[in-house]
Amino acid sequence: MQKITPHLWFDTQAKEAAEFYVSLFGKDSRVKSIFTIPDTPSGSVDVVTFSLLGHEFTAISAGPFFKFNPSVSFSVACRTKEEVDTLWEKFSVHGNVLMELGQYPFSERYGWLSDKYGLSWQVIAMGDNTITQNITPSIMYVGDVCGKAEEAINFYVSIFRDAPSGSGKGKSEVGDISRYTKGQEPDKEGTITHVFFTLMGQVFAAMDSARAHQFSFNEAISFVVNCKTQEEIDYYWSKLSADPKAEQCGWLKDKYGLSWQIVPIGLNDMLESKDKEKVARVTQAFLKMKKFNLAELKLAARGN
């Protein structure tokens, strides 16, 4: 199982959106499961797990509380310009262009847009360059956290590198950093224009942007850390949580405002059960929790 899973919050369109994304990417892309959690504060909530080019995602329909914005986007690495154009055409229907499709110093074909659901995508032709990961989450530090991208990625790398033994495989490290230079105002010289970093083998990207963006991180996009043990849950919770007011049902916010979910691997299996009473028990148990208690969730699943 993927250690870190992007989680997408929709109003009502989680199933529709997952099917749309799967249809766009085709190969190694599929809807894996759909189930409903009843009697939550948002009513009955649809949960969809799906994969795109082999990368796992989760989507939820839980009401109109959060909206996607470009502070977190997903970069799609294509081999050719023609692949970029094909994806761009499909994504752009009822979408919004953020950076026009065209030639840039870093790629012969690149564009940035938000799709019809508001989710942001960067589509880039890689040419002969090595593609290490087809879809990469990209985190943009703006507003109060602009200039903190380097601090943040070093923080994340230290957490996942020092995680409890057995919590995951793969390296956690920071790659080569591209920095703003003098004359690129309003961005401050030395802050990050782009960097790849790796958390337990999964590649992420980050950048600073000092432009006057009218958005910031919110719960529309969070990152689920899939944990095998209570030791892992306790570890990631203690390292990442920085806002007690944001702690609820496994969710937390870190000191940069980015949302995470620290979740036991077996929780979805409990909630996908055809035993409605079991699902109700587990749901009522986790709704009372901030940090998840794996032993109590198992007891609820068994009916104790």
Backbone as CSV, one residue per row, in Angstrom:
resi,resn,N_x,N_y,N_z,CA_x,CA_y,CA_z,C_x,C_y,C_z
1,MET,0.832,-1.198,0.000,0.000,0.000,0.000,0.871,1.254,0.000
2,GLN,0.428,2.271,-0.752,1.106,3.559,-0.794,1.124,4.174,0.603
3,LYS,2.278,4.663,1.046,2.383,5.199,2.397,1.581,6.486,2.570
4,ILE,1.644,7.373,1.588,0.963,8.659,1.667,-0.008,8.764,0.495
5,THR,-1.273,8.999,0.797,-2.310,9.031,-0.226,-2.955,10.415,-0.273
6,PRO,-2.958,11.088,-1.424,-3.706,12.336,-1.535,-5.203,12.093,-1.319
7,HIS,-5.835,12.987,-0.572,-7.258,12.883,-0.235,-7.959,14.136,-0.735
8,LEU,-8.995,13.952,-1.558,-9.686,15.053,-2.229,-11.106,15.192,-1.691
9,TRP,-11.456,16.386,-1.223,-12.776,16.653,-0.639,-13.655,17.325,-1.684
10,PHE,-14.753,16.664,-2.055,-15.734,17.223,-2.973,-17.031,17.515,-2.225
11,ASP,-17.875,18.310,-2.839,-19.220,18.543,-2.305,-20.046,17.271,-2.480
12,THR,-20.402,16.954,-3.713,-21.195,15.748,-3.999,-20.601,14.915,-5.129
13,GLN,-19.458,15.357,-5.710,-19.043,14.795,-6.991,-17.896,13.799,-6.923
14,ALA,-17.624,13.204,-5.762,-16.450,12.328,-5.640,-16.486,11.174,-6.639
15,LYS,-17.611,10.486,-6.747,-17.707,9.350,-7.666,-17.571,9.810,-9.119
16,GLU,-18.273,10.871,-9.457,-18.220,11.416,-10.821,-16.791,11.840,-11.181
17,ALA,-16.128,12.527,-10.256,-14.773,13.019,-10.525,-13.796,11.865,-10.669
18,ALA,-13.878,10.868,-9.787,-12.970,9.726,-9.868,-13.115,9.015,-11.212
19,GLU,-14.350,8.827,-11.651,-14.582,8.167,-12.937,-14.047,9.013,-14.093
20,PHE,-14.173,10.333,-13.986,-13.648,11.240,-15.002,-12.131,11.136,-15.086
21,TYR,-11.449,11.174,-13.943,-9.989,11.105,-13.949,-9.501,9.755,-14.484
22,VAL,-10.165,8.692,-14.076,-9.783,7.358,-14.563,-9.926,7.289,-16.089
23,SER,-11.004,7.881,-16.623,-11.216,7.862,-18.071,-10.138,8.655,-18.800
24,LEU,-9.617,9.712,-18.183,-8.581,10.522,-18.817,-7.259,9.786,-18.918
25,PHE,-6.880,9.101,-17.831,-5.547,8.512,-17.774,-5.498,7.096,-18.342
26,GLY,-6.609,6.364,-18.269,-6.680,5.057,-18.920,-5.779,4.013,-18.292
27,LYS,-4.628,3.766,-18.868,-3.742,2.679,-18.450,-3.391,2.774,-16.970
28,ASP,-3.465,1.626,-16.286,-3.135,1.530,-14.857,-3.959,2.513,-14.024
29,SER,-5.197,2.773,-14.454,-6.089,3.681,-13.734,-7.443,3.001,-13.565
30,ARG,-7.976,3.029,-12.352,-9.272,2.386,-12.121,-9.882,2.866,-10.813
31,VAL,-11.199,2.789,-10.726,-11.888,2.991,-9.459,-11.776,1.690,-8.681
32,LYS,-11.256,1.756,-7.470,-10.992,0.545,-6.694,-12.147,0.195,-5.763
33,SER,-12.747,1.190,-5.129,-13.866,0.911,-4.232,-14.710,2.156,-4.049
34,ILE,-15.995,1.935,-3.774,-16.931,3.003,-3.442,-17.775,2.512,-2.274
35,PHE,-17.813,3.284,-1.214,-18.673,2.919,-0.093,-19.204,4.177,0.578
36,THR,-20.235,4.008,1.369,-20.906,5.137,2.014,-20.816,5.001,3.525
37,ILE,-20.435,6.095,4.195,-20.433,6.145,5.652,-21.664,6.935,6.081
38,PRO,-22.629,6.302,6.770,-23.846,7.021,7.168,-23.667,7.784,8.480
39,ASP,-24.563,8.720,8.709,-24.697,9.383,10.015,-23.421,10.082,10.476
40,THR,-22.797,10.821,9.568,-21.683,11.684,9.950,-22.206,13.115,10.087
41,PRO,-21.416,14.045,10.599,-21.872,15.438,10.656,-22.241,16.006,9.287
42,SER,-21.720,15.416,8.203,-22.070,15.838,6.847,-23.175,14.975,6.246
43,GLY,-23.823,14.150,7.063,-24.816,13.215,6.555,-24.153,11.950,6.052
44,SER,-24.767,11.309,5.049,-24.163,10.124,4.446,-23.056,10.571,3.493
45,VAL,-21.870,9.997,3.663,-20.675,10.448,2.955,-20.187,9.344,2.034
46,ASP,-20.042,9.658,0.759,-19.474,8.697,-0.193,-17.953,8.777,-0.158
47,VAL,-17.295,7.617,-0.100,-15.836,7.533,-0.133,-15.438,6.696,-1.341
48,VAL,-14.532,7.230,-2.138,-14.083,6.551,-3.355,-12.567,6.407,-3.304
49,THR,-12.076,5.211,-3.512,-10.638,5.019,-3.680,-10.387,4.687,-5.142
50,PHE,-9.349,5.284,-5.709,-9.059,5.059,-7.121,-7.568,5.227,-7.368
51,SER,-7.105,4.723,-8.494,-5.698,4.854,-8.857,-5.596,5.490,-10.228
52,LEU,-4.589,6.344,-10.398,-4.299,6.986,-11.670,-2.848,6.667,-12.031
53,LEU,-2.647,5.970,-13.126,-1.311,5.539,-13.544,-0.591,4.812,-12.415
54,GLY,-1.363,4.069,-11.622,-0.805,3.299,-10.523,-0.650,4.057,-9.224
55,HIS,-0.985,5.352,-9.192,-0.871,6.151,-7.967,-2.239,6.226,-7.278
56,GLU,-2.270,5.931,-5.979,-3.530,5.841,-5.248,-4.024,7.210,-4.779
57,PHE,-5.346,7.389,-4.859,-6.035,8.577,-4.381,-7.276,8.147,-3.602
58,THR,-7.744,9.034,-2.722,-9.040,8.867,-2.082,-9.835,10.143,-2.301
59,ALA,-11.136,9.990,-2.557,-12.023,11.139,-2.703,-13.230,10.944,-1.805
60,ILE,-13.788,12.050,-1.325,-14.940,11.999,-0.440,-15.945,13.056,-0.857
61,SER,-17.229,12.708,-0.819,-18.304,13.684,-1.002,-18.847,14.015,0.376
62,ALA,-18.510,15.194,0.879,-18.845,15.502,2.265,-19.346,16.939,2.450
63,GLY,-19.875,17.525,1.392,-20.479,18.842,1.533,-19.621,19.976,1.012
64,PRO,-20.210,21.178,0.887,-19.562,22.320,0.226,-18.719,23.172,1.164
65,PHE,-17.938,22.526,2.000,-17.226,23.261,3.053,-15.851,23.756,2.612
66,PHE,-15.221,23.054,1.675,-13.865,23.406,1.248,-13.779,23.397,-0.271
67,LYS,-12.970,24.299,-0.823,-12.798,24.411,-2.260,-11.331,24.194,-2.623
68,PHE,-11.112,23.481,-3.727,-9.751,23.302,-4.229,-9.170,24.643,-4.650
69,ASN,-7.850,24.757,-4.531,-7.149,25.930,-5.052,-5.727,25.498,-5.433
70,PRO,-4.966,26.355,-6.119,-3.655,25.927,-6.642,-2.542,25.795,-5.608
71,SER,-2.823,25.988,-4.316,-1.757,25.788,-3.330,-1.276,24.342,-3.312
72,VAL,-2.150,23.411,-3.701,-1.728,22.023,-3.948,-2.261,21.634,-5.319
73,SER,-1.355,21.214,-6.180,-1.732,20.777,-7.519,-1.066,19.434,-7.795
74,PHE,-1.381,18.871,-8.951,-0.795,17.587,-9.331,-0.141,17.736,-10.701
75,SER,1.154,17.440,-10.735,1.940,17.576,-11.960,1.985,16.235,-12.683
76,VAL,1.610,16.245,-13.955,1.581,15.024,-14.761,2.734,15.066,-15.754
77,ALA,3.646,14.111,-15.650,4.809,14.035,-16.533,4.457,13.215,-17.767
78,CYS,4.547,13.849,-18.928,4.260,13.193,-20.198,5.560,13.035,-20.994
79,ARG,5.614,12.011,-21.822,6.812,11.802,-22.622,6.875,12.787,-23.794
80,THR,5.723,13.062,-24.433,5.726,13.867,-25.651,4.805,15.082,-25.541
81,LYS,4.999,16.020,-26.462,4.125,17.189,-26.537,2.708,16.777,-26.903
82,GLU,2.587,15.740,-27.722,1.257,15.280,-28.129,0.471,14.744,-26.936
83,GLU,1.137,14.050,-26.016,0.467,13.568,-24.807,-0.024,14.740,-23.962
84,VAL,0.806,15.771,-23.850,0.403,16.969,-23.118,-0.849,17.571,-23.733
85,ASP,-0.849,17.720,-25.050,-1.977,18.346,-25.733,-3.262,17.558,-25.540
86,THR,-3.153,16.232,-25.570,-4.331,15.384,-25.398,-4.925,15.555,-24.005
87,LEU,-4.076,15.502,-22.972,-4.562,15.683,-21.609,-5.116,17.089,-21.405
88,TRP,-4.412,18.069,-21.930,-4.831,19.467,-21.767,-6.233,19.692,-22.339
89,GLU,-6.468,19.127,-23.511,-7.768,19.304,-24.149,-8.893,18.733,-23.276
90,LYS,-8.642,17.581,-22.674,-9.669,16.943,-21.846,-9.857,17.673,-20.517
91,PHE,-8.731,18.078,-19.889,-8.814,18.775,-18.604,-9.446,20.157,-18.741
92,SER,-9.244,20.805,-19.881,-9.624,22.205,-19.999,-11.112,22.435,-20.236
93,VAL,-11.868,21.381,-20.537,-13.310,21.545,-20.746,-13.953,22.045,-19.451
94,HIS,-14.522,23.221,-19.503,-15.136,23.881,-18.340,-14.114,24.159,-17.230
95,GLY,-12.830,24.174,-17.592,-11.784,24.456,-16.607,-11.342,25.910,-16.670
96,ASN,-10.228,26.195,-15.999,-9.707,27.562,-15.910,-8.192,27.529,-16.068
97,VAL,-7.668,28.242,-17.053,-6.230,28.234,-17.332,-5.500,29.123,-16.333
98,LEU,-4.446,28.585,-15.716,-3.621,29.334,-14.774,-2.306,29.769,-15.419
99,MET,-1.701,28.910,-16.209,-0.553,29.247,-17.055,-0.820,28.654,-18.428
100,GLU,-0.779,29.489,-19.444,-1.139,29.060,-20.792,-0.278,27.895,-21.269
101,LEU,-0.889,27.007,-22.023,-0.157,25.907,-22.635,0.811,26.473,-23.675
102,GLY,2.086,26.109,-23.549,3.063,26.626,-24.493,4.468,26.161,-24.173
103,GLN,5.452,26.825,-24.776,6.861,26.500,-24.561,7.421,27.387,-23.460
104,TYR,8.166,26.771,-22.545,8.779,27.481,-21.422,10.246,27.064,-21.334
105,PRO,11.075,27.810,-20.605,12.501,27.446,-20.500,12.737,26.041,-19.963
106,PHE,11.812,25.547,-19.155,11.995,24.239,-18.525,11.311,23.104,-19.285
107,SER,10.515,23.427,-20.305,9.838,22.369,-21.061,9.340,22.909,-22.399
108,GLU,9.392,22.058,-23.424,8.869,22.449,-24.737,7.351,22.555,-24.740
109,ARG,6.693,21.903,-23.772,5.228,21.952,-23.714,4.792,21.827,-22.263
110,TYR,4.142,22.865,-21.786,3.736,22.900,-20.377,2.515,23.794,-20.238
111,GLY,1.647,23.452,-19.311,0.527,24.309,-18.954,0.006,23.963,-17.579
112,TRP,-0.674,24.920,-16.956,-1.221,24.745,-15.597,-2.666,25.216,-15.640
113,LEU,-3.570,24.372,-15.169,-4.989,24.726,-15.186,-5.708,24.083,-14.019
114,SER,-6.913,24.557,-13.767,-7.808,23.872,-12.846,-8.937,23.266,-13.669
115,ASP,-9.342,22.045,-13.320,-10.352,21.344,-14.107,-11.763,21.796,-13.704
116,LYS,-12.770,21.132,-14.229,-14.151,21.551,-13.997,-14.592,21.401,-12.551
117,TYR,-13.818,20.662,-11.751,-14.117,20.532,-10.325,-13.298,21.506,-9.476
118,GLY,-12.385,22.228,-10.124,-11.521,23.172,-9.421,-10.170,22.614,-9.037
119,LEU,-9.933,21.315,-9.278,-8.655,20.701,-8.917,-7.581,21.123,-9.920
120,SER,-6.394,21.471,-9.413,-5.325,22.018,-10.249,-4.372,20.929,-10.752
121,TRP,-4.020,21.057,-12.034,-3.113,20.116,-12.685,-2.048,20.895,-13.456
122,GLN,-0.816,20.414,-13.390,0.254,20.895,-14.254,0.614,19.751,-15.200
123,VAL,0.634,20.057,-16.485,0.912,19.023,-17.486,2.189,19.421,-18.215
124,ILE,3.188,18.524,-18.215,4.511,18.887,-18.716,5.095,17.784,-19.586
125,ALA,5.667,18.183,-20.719,6.386,17.243,-21.589,7.812,17.093,-21.085
126,MET,8.238,15.867,-20.856,9.558,15.598,-20.308,10.604,15.300,-21.379
127,GLY,10.164,15.019,-22.608,11.127,14.705,-23.655,11.968,13.491,-23.300
128,ASP,13.297,13.634,-23.388,14.204,12.528,-23.082,14.586,12.462,-21.603
129,ASN,14.090,13.396,-20.792,14.397,13.390,-19.361,13.750,12.183,-18.678
130,THR,14.387,11.700,-17.636,13.877,10.550,-16.899,12.592,10.909,-16.166
131,ILE,11.574,10.055,-16.292,10.337,10.219,-15.540,10.378,9.254,-14.365
132,THR,10.535,9.791,-13.170,10.615,8.942,-11.980,9.241,8.682,-11.366
133,GLN,8.284,9.582,-11.652,6.937,9.417,-11.111,5.982,10.137,-12.054
134,ASN,4.896,9.465,-12.460,4.003,10.036,-13.461,3.172,11.203,-12.927
135,ILE,2.692,11.077,-11.690,1.862,12.124,-11.092,2.491,12.530,-9.765
136,THR,2.807,13.814,-9.632,3.522,14.302,-8.458,2.746,15.417,-7.770
137,PRO,2.397,15.257,-6.490,1.773,16.366,-5.766,2.752,17.530,-5.644
138,SER,2.264,18.739,-5.924,3.099,19.931,-5.888,2.508,20.925,-4.885
139,ILE,3.319,21.341,-3.921,2.859,22.184,-2.819,3.442,23.582,-2.984
140,MET,2.568,24.586,-3.025,3.008,25.968,-3.217,2.790,26.766,-1.929
141,TYR,3.875,27.346,-1.426,3.848,28.097,-0.172,3.633,29.573,-0.490
142,VAL,2.475,30.100,-0.072,2.078,31.467,-0.393,1.665,32.189,0.897
143,GLY,1.442,33.491,0.783,0.940,34.259,1.914,1.873,34.200,3.106
144,ASP,1.330,33.866,4.271,2.108,33.855,5.517,3.216,32.810,5.521
145,VAL,3.100,31.773,4.688,4.136,30.722,4.673,5.042,30.821,3.446
146,CYS,4.876,31.877,2.648,5.791,32.083,1.526,7.209,32.263,2.065
147,GLY,8.159,31.607,1.421,9.539,31.641,1.878,9.884,30.522,2.838
148,LYS,8.889,29.708,3.208,9.121,28.624,4.163,9.143,27.249,3.502
149,ALA,9.156,27.202,2.177,9.141,25.905,1.497,10.334,25.050,1.902
150,GLU,11.521,25.646,1.955,12.717,24.875,2.279,12.650,24.342,3.704
151,GLU,12.239,25.190,4.623,12.078,24.751,6.014,11.061,23.615,6.100
152,ALA,9.954,23.747,5.377,8.887,22.756,5.447,9.331,21.405,4.896
153,ILE,9.981,21.398,3.737,10.339,20.103,3.157,11.416,19.402,3.985
154,ASN,12.325,20.177,4.572,13.310,19.563,5.475,12.620,18.967,6.702
155,PHE,11.581,19.645,7.171,10.790,19.154,8.298,10.111,17.837,7.943
156,TYR,9.460,17.778,6.795,8.771,16.540,6.394,9.757,15.396,6.185
157,VAL,10.867,15.692,5.533,11.865,14.643,5.286,12.384,14.080,6.602
158,SER,12.633,14.939,7.585,13.136,14.454,8.877,12.122,13.547,9.561
159,ILE,10.834,13.891,9.450,9.789,13.094,10.090,9.700,11.712,9.467
160,PHE,9.637,11.651,8.158,9.452,10.357,7.509,10.739,9.541,7.494
161,ARG,11.880,10.214,7.506,13.155,9.497,7.572,13.345,8.844,8.928
162,ASP,12.870,9.498,10.001,13.080,9.012,11.359,11.881,8.244,11.901
163,ALA,10.945,7.847,11.019,9.729,7.158,11.446,10.052,5.817,12.093
164,PRO,9.116,5.276,12.902,9.346,3.984,13.548,9.706,2.899,12.550
165,SER,10.533,1.999,12.973,10.968,0.896,12.118,9.765,0.125,11.595
166,GLY,9.789,-0.172,10.293,8.712,-0.936,9.686,7.555,-0.097,9.199
167,SER,7.635,1.240,9.372,6.495,2.076,8.984,6.423,2.319,7.489
168,GLY,7.479,2.051,6.772,7.429,2.261,5.330,8.791,2.063,4.699
169,LYS,8.816,1.887,3.384,10.049,1.657,2.658,10.370,2.858,1.772
170,GLY,11.612,2.960,1.361,12.019,4.016,0.450,12.683,5.164,1.174
171,LYS,13.500,5.911,0.429,14.254,7.021,0.996,13.375,8.240,1.221
172,SER,13.811,9.074,2.155,13.248,10.396,2.335,14.399,11.382,2.217
173,GLU,14.342,12.253,1.217,15.461,13.152,0.962,15.017,14.344,0.124
174,VAL,15.824,15.399,0.165,15.582,16.600,-0.631,16.461,16.563,-1.867
175,GLY,15.864,16.852,-3.029,16.621,16.879,-4.264,17.254,18.241,-4.517
176,ASP,17.721,18.445,-5.729,18.343,19.715,-6.105,17.321,20.847,-6.053
177,ILE,17.746,21.995,-5.527,16.851,23.129,-5.338,17.156,24.215,-6.365
178,SER,16.103,24.691,-7.043,16.210,25.876,-7.904,15.701,27.075,-7.108
179,ARG,16.443,28.191,-7.158,16.108,29.337,-6.303,15.864,30.595,-7.142
180,TYR,15.034,31.472,-6.592,14.847,32.780,-7.206,16.145,33.583,-7.082
181,THR,16.395,34.384,-8.103,17.577,35.242,-8.103,17.150,36.707,-8.022
182,LYS,18.115,37.582,-7.833,17.841,39.010,-7.784,17.175,39.452,-9.093
183,GLY,16.148,40.274,-8.961,15.422,40.728,-10.129,14.153,39.947,-10.402
184,GLN,13.867,38.913,-9.593,12.648,38.129,-9.767,11.592,38.504,-8.730
185,GLU,11.640,39.760,-8.285,10.656,40.228,-7.334,9.232,40.089,-7.941
186,PRO,8.211,39.873,-7.084,8.235,40.050,-5.627,8.847,38.897,-4.843
187,ASP,9.269,37.828,-5.537,9.852,36.707,-4.809,11.239,37.067,-4.296
188,LYS,11.500,36.644,-3.084,12.750,36.990,-2.413,13.891,36.121,-2.932
189,GLU,15.008,36.746,-3.177,16.193,36.035,-3.633,16.547,34.905,-2.663
190,GLY,16.786,33.726,-3.222,17.173,32.580,-2.408,16.027,31.661,-2.032
191,THR,14.766,32.137,-2.143,13.646,31.232,-1.881,13.473,30.295,-3.075
192,ILE,12.584,29.333,-2.944,12.551,28.199,-3.872,11.613,28.436,-5.046
193,THR,12.153,28.307,-6.260,11.306,28.296,-7.456,10.766,26.888,-7.713
194,HIS,11.588,25.876,-7.416,11.118,24.499,-7.598,12.091,23.535,-6.944
195,VAL,11.533,22.488,-6.326,12.345,21.411,-5.771,11.519,20.136,-5.728
196,PHE,12.155,19.024,-6.022,11.564,17.715,-5.762,12.101,17.203,-4.431
197,PHE,11.231,16.585,-3.642,11.676,15.907,-2.434,10.931,14.592,-2.314
198,THR,11.515,13.668,-1.593,10.994,12.305,-1.526,10.679,11.933,-0.084
199,LEU,9.488,11.367,0.123,9.077,10.870,1.428,8.799,9.378,1.301
200,MET,9.671,8.568,1.884,9.563,7.114,1.812,9.345,6.636,0.379
201,GLY,10.136,7.187,-0.536,10.108,6.754,-1.914,9.085,7.454,-2.789
202,GLN,8.187,8.247,-2.216,7.197,8.972,-2.996,7.688,10.393,-3.249
203,VAL,7.593,10.808,-4.502,8.113,12.107,-4.900,7.040,13.187,-4.763
204,PHE,7.444,14.325,-4.195,6.619,15.520,-4.087,7.423,16.684,-4.666
205,ALA,6.727,17.774,-4.976,7.395,18.990,-5.419,6.942,20.145,-4.542
206,ALA,7.769,21.200,-4.482,7.413,22.367,-3.678,7.979,23.624,-4.306
207,MET,7.367,24.762,-3.985,7.840,26.058,-4.455,7.300,27.145,-3.533
208,ASP,7.972,28.287,-3.531,7.457,29.500,-2.906,6.859,30.391,-3.983
209,SER,5.883,31.203,-3.611,5.378,32.227,-4.522,4.892,33.422,-3.712
210,ALA,5.525,34.572,-3.940,5.193,35.789,-3.194,4.165,36.653,-3.916
211,ARG,3.622,36.164,-4.992,2.615,36.957,-5.702,1.339,37.046,-4.867
212,ALA,0.444,37.937,-5.258,-0.743,38.234,-4.442,-1.836,37.197,-4.670
213,HIS,-1.581,35.989,-4.194,-2.561,34.912,-4.330,-3.673,35.078,-3.300
214,GLN,-4.887,34.825,-3.722,-6.042,34.932,-2.831,-6.480,33.551,-2.343
215,PHE,-5.519,32.736,-1.952,-5.841,31.398,-1.470,-4.726,30.918,-0.556
216,SER,-4.990,29.832,0.149,-4.000,29.193,1.023,-4.413,27.740,1.201
217,PHE,-3.610,26.983,1.933,-3.939,25.581,2.191,-5.295,25.475,2.898
218,ASN,-6.055,24.436,2.556,-7.260,24.115,3.321,-7.516,22.616,3.242
219,GLU,-8.612,22.169,3.846,-8.877,20.741,3.965,-9.364,20.089,2.671
220,ALA,-9.556,20.884,1.607,-9.983,20.281,0.339,-8.987,19.224,-0.128
221,ILE,-7.695,19.483,0.127,-6.667,18.485,-0.173,-5.863,18.230,1.095
222,SER,-5.821,16.976,1.478,-5.005,16.558,2.618,-4.189,15.349,2.184
223,PHE,-3.277,14.944,3.039,-2.447,13.773,2.742,-2.631,12.746,3.854
224,VAL,-3.097,11.567,3.456,-3.345,10.477,4.400,-2.049,9.700,4.607
225,VAL,-1.633,9.554,5.854,-0.490,8.707,6.199,-1.057,7.385,6.693
226,ASN,-0.833,6.328,5.940,-1.384,5.011,6.257,-0.473,4.293,7.249
227,CYS,-1.027,3.974,8.419,-0.231,3.450,9.535,-0.632,2.021,9.877
228,LYS,0.378,1.196,10.161,0.131,-0.199,10.527,-0.154,-0.365,12.011
229,THR,0.434,0.474,12.848,0.386,0.263,14.293,0.001,1.546,15.028
230,GLN,-0.372,1.394,16.303,-0.643,2.564,17.132,0.626,3.371,17.357
231,GLU,1.766,2.707,17.400,3.033,3.409,17.554,3.241,4.405,16.407
232,GLU,2.934,3.966,15.197,3.051,4.865,14.050,2.072,6.028,14.155
233,ILE,0.821,5.720,14.491,-0.191,6.767,14.634,0.273,7.815,15.638
234,ASP,0.738,7.356,16.790,1.208,8.272,17.836,2.381,9.113,17.355
235,TYR,3.294,8.471,16.622,4.504,9.167,16.162,4.154,10.293,15.191
236,TYR,3.427,9.959,14.124,3.117,10.977,13.117,2.233,12.079,13.693
237,TRP,1.329,11.714,14.571,0.455,12.709,15.203,1.279,13.704,16.021
238,SER,2.184,13.184,16.817,2.989,14.055,17.681,3.919,14.949,16.879
239,LYS,4.394,14.456,15.747,5.335,15.224,14.939,4.645,16.278,14.073
240,LEU,3.446,15.975,13.570,2.818,16.835,12.577,1.788,17.807,13.144
241,SER,1.058,17.411,14.177,-0.051,18.249,14.636,0.454,19.522,15.308
242,ALA,-0.069,20.675,14.831,0.361,21.967,15.371,-0.807,22.865,15.739
243,ASP,-2.041,22.395,15.514,-3.224,23.214,15.791,-4.283,22.346,16.458
244,PRO,-4.380,22.392,17.798,-5.354,21.546,18.496,-6.786,21.722,18.007
245,LYS,-7.134,22.912,17.532,-8.494,23.165,17.063,-8.804,22.390,15.785
246,ALA,-7.770,21.994,15.048,-7.967,21.278,13.781,-7.979,19.765,13.959
247,GLU,-7.744,19.284,15.166,-7.667,17.843,15.409,-9.062,17.236,15.500
248,GLN,-9.396,16.366,14.574,-10.702,15.718,14.595,-10.704,14.531,13.651
249,CYS,-11.152,13.367,14.149,-11.351,12.175,13.315,-10.117,11.813,12.496
250,GLY,-8.934,11.918,13.119,-7.701,11.567,12.435,-7.095,12.687,11.626
251,TRP,-7.788,13.831,11.513,-7.290,14.974,10.761,-6.457,15.877,11.658
252,LEU,-5.467,16.537,11.065,-4.681,17.545,11.771,-4.136,18.546,10.773
253,LYS,-3.639,19.662,11.290,-2.920,20.634,10.473,-1.520,20.791,11.042
254,ASP,-0.533,20.865,10.125,0.830,21.068,10.585,1.110,22.567,10.758
255,LYS,2.319,22.916,11.125,2.635,24.303,11.450,2.665,25.221,10.235
256,TYR,2.544,24.645,9.034,2.472,25.448,7.819,1.042,25.548,7.285
257,GLY,0.101,24.910,7.996,-1.299,24.955,7.604,-1.745,23.838,6.689
258,LEU,-0.836,22.926,6.323,-1.178,21.813,5.450,-1.898,20.727,6.254
259,SER,-2.939,20.154,5.659,-3.749,19.142,6.345,-3.244,17.729,6.069
260,TRP,-3.247,16.925,7.117,-2.868,15.520,7.050,-3.934,14.693,7.748
261,GLN,-4.009,13.416,7.385,-4.827,12.452,8.122,-3.930,11.286,8.516
262,ILE,-3.953,10.942,9.788,-3.133,9.838,10.310,-4.088,8.681,10.574
263,VAL,-4.036,7.658,9.725,-5.130,6.687,9.642,-4.593,5.262,9.710
264,PRO,-5.228,4.394,10.517,-4.835,2.976,10.504,-5.233,2.314,9.198
265,ILE,-4.387,1.458,8.680,-4.600,0.838,7.374,-5.927,0.085,7.306
266,GLY,-6.368,-0.532,8.370,-7.576,-1.354,8.324,-8.884,-0.603,8.430
267,LEU,-8.855,0.727,8.583,-10.101,1.460,8.821,-11.072,1.351,7.651
268,ASN,-10.582,1.512,6.428,-11.487,1.417,5.274,-12.138,0.046,5.174
269,ASP,-11.389,-1.009,5.519,-11.979,-2.353,5.494,-13.146,-2.437,6.469
270,MET,-12.993,-1.817,7.640,-14.083,-1.809,8.615,-15.299,-1.072,8.071
271,LEU,-15.056,0.045,7.395,-16.155,0.898,6.921,-16.777,0.387,5.628
272,GLU,-16.074,-0.489,4.907,-16.619,-1.082,3.687,-17.441,-2.333,3.975
273,SER,-17.506,-2.757,5.227,-18.214,-3.985,5.583,-19.691,-3.912,5.166
274,LYS,-20.245,-5.037,4.768,-21.673,-5.117,4.441,-22.526,-5.211,5.705
275,ASP,-21.870,-5.378,6.850,-22.559,-5.407,8.145,-22.830,-3.965,8.572
276,LYS,-24.067,-3.499,8.384,-24.402,-2.100,8.649,-24.216,-1.733,10.121
277,GLU,-24.489,-2.674,11.001,-24.325,-2.386,12.430,-22.849,-2.203,12.773
278,LYS,-22.005,-2.996,12.161,-20.558,-2.863,12.370,-20.084,-1.499,11.884
279,VAL,-20.514,-1.107,10.692,-20.128,0.184,10.138,-20.598,1.313,11.058
280,ALA,-21.819,1.207,11.562,-22.355,2.238,12.456,-21.540,2.326,13.740
281,ARG,-21.149,1.184,14.285,-20.362,1.187,15.524,-19.005,1.847,15.302
282,VAL,-18.340,1.458,14.218,-17.016,2.016,13.935,-17.118,3.511,13.663
283,THR,-18.154,3.899,12.916,-18.347,5.319,12.611,-18.538,6.130,13.888
284,GLN,-19.399,5.676,14.757,-19.639,6.418,15.996,-18.401,6.438,16.885
285,ALA,-17.602,5.386,16.811,-16.362,5.365,17.599,-15.378,6.397,17.077
286,PHE,-15.150,6.425,15.753,-14.114,7.349,15.251,-14.570,8.804,15.273
287,LEU,-15.886,9.051,15.208,-16.367,10.433,15.266,-16.064,11.096,16.609
288,LYS,-15.869,10.290,17.646,-15.563,10.818,18.981,-14.071,11.053,19.188
289,MET,-13.266,10.572,18.231,-11.819,10.621,18.410,-11.207,11.852,17.749
290,LYS,-10.085,12.290,18.266,-9.207,13.204,17.560,-8.112,12.351,16.920
291,LYS,-7.133,11.941,17.701,-6.172,10.947,17.224,-6.834,9.577,17.277
292,PHE,-6.649,8.763,16.243,-7.286,7.455,16.217,-6.653,6.514,17.239
293,ASN,-7.527,5.768,17.906,-7.129,4.707,18.829,-7.450,3.383,18.157
294,LEU,-6.436,2.711,17.663,-6.635,1.507,16.869,-7.316,0.408,17.667
295,ALA,-6.938,0.232,18.930,-7.543,-0.818,19.762,-9.043,-0.578,19.938
296,GLU,-9.443,0.668,20.161,-10.862,0.976,20.350,-11.651,0.785,19.058
297,LEU,-11.036,1.107,17.931,-11.704,0.885,16.649,-11.921,-0.616,16.406
298,LYS,-10.951,-1.424,16.752,-11.099,-2.880,16.587,-12.187,-3.427,17.519
299,LEU,-12.238,-2.912,18.723,-13.290,-3.328,19.655,-14.673,-2.972,19.108
300,ALA,-14.804,-1.758,18.573,-16.076,-1.330,17.991,-16.454,-2.225,16.823
301,ALA,-15.474,-2.592,16.000,-15.750,-3.458,14.849,-16.251,-4.827,15.300
302,ARG,-15.734,-5.298,16.425,-16.144,-6.616,16.930,-17.445,-6.551,17.719
303,GLY,-17.886,-5.344,18.054,-19.139,-5.209,18.787,-18.975,-5.130,20.280
304,ASN,-17.722,-4.894,20.761,-17.465,-4.787,22.202,-17.617,-3.338,22.653
